[in-house]
Amino acid sequence: MVAITLCAAPNARRPDVERHQLLDALWATAERGDRLEHVFAQVGSGRIDVVVFVMADNPHQAARAAERIHRRALLRSPVLSGWHITAVRGPDAR
């Protein structure tokens, strides 16, 4: 399990993103090698909290895979233009 927080920049094209738009973008950019299993998201104004489950050998690999998926979605999805990752937390984070 990896928790990722996304925030919209002040100049973001769409500071409010609907949950289904984010989920669609993440699933569309996930690659087979990412081993994505589940995605949950809570969307607020200018902030999105996401929890992803990926199959990985260790927490570090899980965090790297989850971050890769999010970075691809941020680059490829027009609805996420101006959004960025502000935190990546794995199961061993305190």
HELIX and SHEET records of a PDB file:
HELIX    1   1 ARG A   19  THR A   29  1                                  11    
HELIX    2   2 ARG A   32  ASP A   34  5                                   3    
HELIX    3   3 PRO A   59  ARG A   76  1                                  18    
HELIX    4   4 PRO A   78  LEU A   80  5                                   3    
SHEET    1   A 4 LEU A  36  GLY A  44  0                                        
SHEET    2   A 4 ARG A  47  VAL A  54 -1                                        
SHEET    3   A 4 VAL A   2  ALA A   8 -1                                        
SHEET    4   A 4 TRP A  83  ARG A  89 -1                                        
END                                                                             
